[in-house]
């Protein structure tokens, strides 16, 4: 996290000139000036890779100016470079207490907990950092989009819907926000709202092939508008002809339309392109409808191997064994 590159003395001189102009090195602020000099020395050692010396200088700077979060964050990163995670977390937590609305301490903690495979703690810190960022920059759409995605992953669907609602309030033409809202409403079982959001996304962006596929698959799942579903998915495939998920959607549409031979052919292609539990479940369904019990069992077993929590597939396998 070095602040100066090239000629170090020149960098220090320029820094001191700027700080003096801001009144930070005035005669009545001797303590802060000494803290600054310690910080500059720490940065120098940090740049040179002399982390132990850098840590000592950061600590001395903090002893003189304990509420300086820039110094504290640099100290935390220096501890991380030494593998001293506990000390780093302590400094980051202190920084967060000093500035409750700060973004950086929570963002670094989120990364740190993520690397430690502590997803719950990482998500909590990430959420705090995003909320603080939103306070500082309430017009930044990306912050609310990231919050929405975070809440979706945590199954906090109402909070996610609220976040994407803010995105649309700031940018009404954001087709991606409508796409995400469709998924959220479907997860909540609000099918009509999901369909409406997908239609809106396509109204705003007719070549939105992810939304074309999604709406087509949605209709197939609901067993309605199957001709329209086929047209939607075929249009999506024009943009991505080797997309396994899109081929699965088309195969599933054919299956629902009773065109099992075409369904089997397309689903076999999809299964070659992607290893997905849904694809293999659909393929098994097409095989069993074709009277091929052995390949149906193989497909369903592959589906369960990819996602062992599928009770519906377990039931299909159980029935096939009898």
C-alpha positions in Angstrom: 0.0 0.0 0.0 2.9 2.3 -0.7 2.0 5.9 -1.3 5.2 7.0 -2.9 7.1 5.6 -5.9 10.3 6.7 -7.5 12.2 9.4 -5.6 11.1 9.0 -2.0 12.6 12.3 -0.7 10.8 14.2 -3.4 7.6 12.4 -2.5 7.9 13.3 1.2 8.7 16.9 0.3 5.6 17.1 -1.9 3.4 15.5 0.8 4.6 17.9 3.4 4.0 20.9 1.1 0.4 19.8 0.5 -0.2 19.0 4.2 1.3 22.4 5.2 -1.0 24.2 2.8 -3.9 22.4 4.5 -2.8 23.6 7.9 -1.9 20.1 9.1 1.7 20.9 9.9 1.1 24.2 11.6 3.1 25.2 14.7 0.3 24.3 17.0 0.0 20.8 15.7 3.4 19.4 16.7 2.0 16.0 17.8 0.2 15.5 14.5 3.4 16.4 12.6 5.4 13.8 14.5 2.7 11.3 13.8 2.9 12.2 10.1 6.6 11.7 10.1 6.2 8.2 11.7 3.6 7.4 9.1 5.8 8.5 6.2 8.6 6.3 7.6 6.2 3.4 7.9 5.1 3.8 4.3 8.8 3.9 3.2 9.5 0.6 5.1 6.3 -0.9 3.7 7.4 -0.1 0.1 10.8 -1.6 0.8 9.3 -4.8 2.1 10.6 -4.3 5.6 7.2 -5.0 7.2 8.4 -5.4 10.8 9.9 -1.9 10.8 6.8 -0.6 9.0 4.6 -2.0 11.8 6.6 -0.4 14.5 6.3 3.0 12.8 2.6 2.6 12.2 2.1 1.8 15.8 4.1 4.8 16.9 2.1 7.0 14.6 -1.1 5.6 16.2 0.2 6.2 19.7 0.4 9.9 18.7 -2.8 10.0 16.7 -5.0 7.1 17.8 -8.1 8.1 15.7 -6.3 8.2 12.4 -7.9 5.4 10.4 -5.6 5.8 7.4 -2.7 4.7 9.6 -4.8 2.0 11.2 -5.8 0.5 8.0 -2.3 0.4 6.7 -1.2 -1.3 10.0 -3.9 -3.9 9.5 -2.7 -4.6 6.0 0.9 -4.8 7.2 -0.2 -7.4 9.8 -1.9 -9.4 7.0 1.4 -9.4 5.0 3.0 -11.0 8.1 0.2 -13.5 8.4 -0.9 -12.0 11.7 -4.6 -12.2 11.1 -5.8 -11.8 14.6 -4.0 -8.5 15.0 -5.2 -7.3 11.6 -8.9 -8.1 12.6 -8.4 -6.2 15.9 -7.2 -3.1 14.1 -10.0 -3.3 11.5 -12.6 -3.6 14.2 -11.1 -0.6 16.0 -11.2 1.4 12.8 -14.9 0.5 12.3 -15.7 1.7 15.8 -13.8 5.0 15.3 -15.7 5.6 12.0 -19.0 3.7 12.1 -19.9 4.9 8.6 -16.5 4.0 7.1 -16.5 1.6 4.1 -12.9 0.4 4.0 -12.6 -1.5 7.4 -15.7 -3.6 6.6 -14.7 -4.2 3.0 -11.3 -5.5 4.1 -12.9 -7.7 6.8 -15.3 -9.1 4.2 -12.4 -10.2 1.9 -10.5 -11.5 4.9 -13.4 -13.6 6.2 -14.1 -14.8 2.7 -10.5 -16.1 2.3 -10.9 -17.8 5.7 -14.1 -19.6 4.4 -16.3 -17.8 6.8 -19.2 -16.8 4.5 -21.6 -15.6 7.1 -19.1 -13.2 8.7 -17.9 -12.1 5.2 -21.5 -11.4 4.1 -22.2 -9.4 7.2 -19.2 -7.2 6.7 -19.8 -6.9 3.0 -23.4 -5.8 3.8 -22.2 -3.1 6.2 -19.6 -1.8 3.8 -22.3 -1.6 1.0 -24.8 0.2 3.3 -22.1 2.7 4.4 -21.1 3.2 0.7 -24.8 3.9 -0.1 -24.9 6.6 2.6 -21.8 8.2 1.2 -22.9 7.9 -2.4 -26.7 7.4 -2.5 -26.9 7.8 -6.3 -24.5 4.9 -7.1 -26.6 2.2 -8.7 -23.9 -0.5 -8.5 -24.0 -0.4 -4.7 -27.7 -1.2 -4.6 -27.3 -3.9 -7.3 -24.5 -5.5 -5.3 -26.7 -5.3 -2.1 -29.5 -7.0 -4.1 -27.3 -9.8 -5.2 -25.9 -10.2 -1.7 -29.5 -10.5 -0.2 -30.5 -12.9 -2.9 -27.6 -15.2 -2.0 -28.7 -15.0 1.6 -32.3 -15.7 0.7 -33.4 -12.3 2.0 -35.8 -11.9 -0.9 -37.8 -8.9 0.4 -34.6 -7.0 1.1 -33.2 -7.9 -2.3 -36.5 -6.7 -4.0 -36.1 -3.4 -2.1 -32.5 -3.0 -3.3 -33.4 -3.6 -6.9 -36.4 -1.3 -6.5 -34.0 1.5 -5.6 -32.0 0.7 -8.7 -35.1 1.2 -10.8 -36.0 4.4 -9.0 -32.6 5.7 -9.9 -32.5 4.2 -13.4 -36.0 3.2 -14.7 -34.5 1.8 -18.0 -32.3 -0.8 -16.2 -33.4 -4.0 -17.8 -31.0 -6.1 -15.7 -32.8 -4.9 -12.5 -36.1 -6.2 -14.0 -34.4 -9.5 -14.8 -33.2 -9.9 -11.2 -36.6 -8.9 -9.8 -38.2 -11.6 -12.0 -36.0 -14.2 -10.4 -36.8 -12.9 -6.9 -40.5 -12.9 -7.5 -40.4 -16.5 -8.9 -38.4 -17.6 -5.8 -41.1 -16.1 -3.7 -43.8 -17.9 -5.7 -45.2 -14.7 -7.1 -45.4 -16.0 -10.7 -47.5 -13.2 -12.2 -45.0 -10.6 -11.0 -42.1 -12.6 -12.3 -43.6 -12.8 -15.7 -44.4 -9.1 -15.7 -40.8 -8.2 -14.8 -39.4 -10.5 -17.6 -41.7 -8.8 -20.1 -40.6 -5.4 -19.0 -36.9 -6.4 -19.3 -37.6 -7.5 -22.9 -39.6 -4.4 -23.6 -36.6 -2.3 -22.6 -34.1 -4.6 -24.3 -35.6 -6.9 -27.0 -32.3 -8.7 -27.7 -31.7 -9.5 -24.0 -31.1 -13.2 -24.7 -30.9 -14.2 -21.0 -34.4 -12.8 -20.5 -35.6 -14.4 -23.7 -34.5 -17.8 -22.5 -35.8 -17.2 -19.0 -39.3 -16.3 -20.1 -39.4 -19.2 -22.5 -38.4 -21.6 -19.8 -40.8 -20.0 -17.4 -43.7 -20.7 -19.8 -42.5 -24.3 -20.2 -42.4 -24.8 -16.4 -45.9 -23.3 -16.2 -47.0 -25.4 -19.2 -48.5 -22.4 -20.9 -47.9 -20.3 -24.0 -45.7 -23.1 -25.4 -45.6 -21.8 -28.9 -44.4 -18.5 -27.6 -42.0 -20.2 -25.3 -40.4 -22.1 -28.3 -40.1 -18.9 -30.3 -38.5 -17.0 -27.3 -35.9 -19.8 -26.6 -35.1 -20.1 -30.3 -34.5 -16.4 -30.5 -32.2 -16.6 -27.5 -30.3 -19.4 -29.2 -29.6 -17.2 -32.2 -27.4 -15.1 -29.9 -25.8 -18.2 -28.2 -26.3 -21.3 -30.3 -24.0 -23.5 -28.1 -25.5 -22.4 -24.8 -26.3 -25.6 -22.9 -28.9 -23.9 -20.6 -30.7 -22.5 -23.6 -30.7 -25.9 -25.3 -32.1 -27.4 -22.2 -34.9 -24.8 -22.2 -35.7 -25.7 -25.8 -35.7 -29.4 -25.1 -38.0 -28.9 -22.1 -40.4 -26.9 -24.3 -40.5 -29.7 -26.8 -41.1 -32.2 -23.9 -44.0 -30.2 -22.7 -45.4 -30.0 -26.2 -45.3 -33.7 -26.5 -42.5 -33.7 -29.1 -40.3 -36.2 -27.2 -38.1 -37.2 -30.1 -37.0 -33.6 -30.6 -36.8 -33.1 -26.8 -34.4 -36.1 -26.4 -32.2 -35.0 -29.2 -31.8 -31.4 -27.9 -31.4 -32.5 -24.2 -28.7 -34.9 -25.2 -26.8 -32.0 -26.8 -27.4 -29.8 -23.7 -26.0 -32.6 -21.4 -22.8 -32.7 -23.5 -22.3 -28.9 -23.1 -23.0 -28.4 -19.4 -23.0 -30.6 -16.3 -26.2 -29.4 -14.6 -28.6 -31.3 -12.4 -31.6 -29.8 -14.1 -30.4 -30.8 -17.5 -29.9 -34.4 -16.5 -33.2 -34.5 -14.7 -34.9 -33.3 -17.9 -32.9 -35.8 -19.9 -34.0 -38.6 -17.6 -37.6 -37.5 -18.0 -37.3 -37.6 -21.8 -35.7 -41.1 -21.7 -38.4 -42.6 -19.4 -41.1 -41.1 -21.7 -39.3 -42.8 -24.6 -39.4 -46.1 -22.7 -35.6 -46.2 -22.1 -35.6 -46.9 -18.4 -31.9 -47.7 -18.2 -30.7 -44.4 -19.6 -33.3 -42.6 -17.6 -31.8 -44.1 -14.4 -28.3 -43.1 -15.5 -29.4 -39.5 -16.2 -31.2 -39.1 -12.9 -28.2 -40.6 -11.0 -26.0 -38.0 -12.6 -28.5 -35.3 -11.6 -28.4 -36.5 -8.0 -24.6 -36.7 -8.0 -24.5 -33.0 -9.0 -27.2 -32.0 -6.4 -28.0 -34.7 -3.8 -30.8 -32.6 -2.3 -33.4 -33.2 -5.1 -36.3 -35.1 -3.5 -38.2 -35.2 -6.7 -35.4 -36.9 -8.6 -35.0 -39.4 -5.8 -38.7 -40.3 -6.2 -38.3 -40.8 -9.9 -35.3 -43.1 -9.4 -37.2 -45.0 -6.7 -40.2 -45.5 -9.1 -37.8 -46.6 -11.9 -36.3 -49.3 -9.8 -39.7 -51.0 -9.3 
